[in-house]
């Protein structure tokens, strides 16, 4: 695979996300550290590959470029986290981690939970990594 960005540039983009949301990995519950660190590593790699872009314009924007487009959809734009997006998880049990994540990502993207569950392979894995971060906010 050919990287489009250096590790340093990817870390700078990722820092936009953590700084904007004041997300401090030092304050995570111990049982969530491993999943969080794995997700961060995969996201940094995706940023380097050009599959994820993080920009701070009018808030924060996260764009995922799909390897396997869904029809005419080849990118997913995740909006800034809001109460509306969190309410999308209300029908999910606290123990339904993936259901909560897909509902949240579906709301943030405006595509709905069904679209997120329709993602395949690396696209789904990357969306889940982004979901791990959004659920920590």
N, C-alpha and C positions, 0 to 999 in steps of 0.2 A: 504494500500500500504506500502511496505517495502522500506525504504530509504537505498541506498547503500553508500551515503556520508552524512556527517554532513552539517549543514547550513554554517559553517565556511569554509569547504572545497569547497562547491559549490560557495560561494562568491569569494574565491580565484581563482577558474577557470574562473568565470565570469569576474573578474578583469583583467585577461589576455586579454580578448576581448576589454574592455573599455580602458585599457592602451595602447594596441597596436594601436587602431584606434583613440586614443586621444579623445574619446567620453565623453563629460562632460554633464551629464543630467541637470546641472545648466544653461546651455546655450541653452536649447531647447525653441522653440516658445511656449508660454503659452497654445495654443490650442492643442499641441501635448503631453503635460506632462502626461495626464491621460492615453493615449494609451501606451506611453512609459513605465510608471510605471507598468501597467498591464502586458505588455509583459515581463518586467524584472522579475516580480514575477513568472510568468508561466515558464520562462526559468530556473530560479533558482530551482524551484520545479523539472523540468525535469532533470536538472543536478544531483540533489540529488537522483532521481529515476534511474539514469544511462541511460536515454533516449537521453541526449545531452552530448557531450564531447567537451571541448575547450582546445586546446593545442597550445603552441607556439614552433613549430619546423619548421624550414625553413619558417618563417613568422607566420601566424596564421591559424589554421585549426579548423573547426567546423564540428562535425559529429552528425547526427541525426539518432538514431536507431528507426526504424519504428515498431509500434505495429501491423500494418496491412501491411505486405510486398506487394510490387508490383511485382508480378511474383517472380523472383529470387533476386530482389533488396530488401534487408532488412535494408540497411543503405544509407544515403545520405551524401556525403562529400561536404561541401561548401568551395570553394577555397577563397583565399584572394581577396578582392574587387579590381576590375580593371576597366579601362576605357571601355574595351570590354564588361564587364558585364553591365555597365551603358548604353552603346549604345544599348543593347538589349531592353531597355525601350523606344527607340526613337519613335516607331510607336504608343505608347500609349499616350493618352491625359493626361495632368496633373491632371485632375479630375478623371481619371480611376485608383484609388489607388490600387485596387487589381490586375488589369491587369499589372500595373507597377511592383508591388511586385512579382507576379508570373513570369514575364519575367526576372527580376533580379535574383530571386532564381533559375530559370531554367538555366540561363547562368552560375551562380556561381557553380552549381552542375554538369554542363555538360550534364544534362538530358533533358533540354529543358522545355519550358513553359508548354507543354502538360502534361508532367510527373508530374509537381507540381500541376496542376489543377486536376489530377487524384488521389491525396492523399485524404484520408477519415478521418473523425472525428478528433480524437486527434492528428493524424499525420499532418493533414492540419492546425489545430489550432496552433500547435507548429511551423510549418514552417512559418506561418503568423507572429508569435511573433518574430522569427528570422529575417523575412523580415522587420518588424518595425525598428529593430536595424540597419540593413544594409542600409535602406533608410535614416537613420540619418547621415550617414558618408559622 
